[in-house]
Amino acid sequence: MDQADNGAARKRTPTPLPLKPRVNFGKLDVSSLKRYQRVHKLQVGVPQTASKDQLVAAVTRHFAAQTVNDELKVIAAFVTAVQRRQALAAQNALARK
């Protein structure tokens, strides 16, 4: 094997393994799972009769299929949203006093 072949081999990136979601949706209550189902328009049988296991399976599949194009942008938006919510909660607490 010459150096050109060796350099080409080093530049290859490994095929990413499918990631197992780190979120245990089984810990959510049925109302939260149904809200997720409604917001994301998931098809899981008849919504009123879907079991918790069916909802957990559908939510897990949907969540695992999501892709993030710009992870840093998403994290920054999340942090900003949390900070705004905390600031509003603090303002409301002061207004009640």
PyMOL commands that set and color helices and strands:
alter all, ss='L'
color gray80, all
select helices_A, chain A and resi 3-11+25-27+30-39+52-65+71-96
alter helices_A, ss='H'
color red, helices_A
deselect
rebuild
show_as cartoon
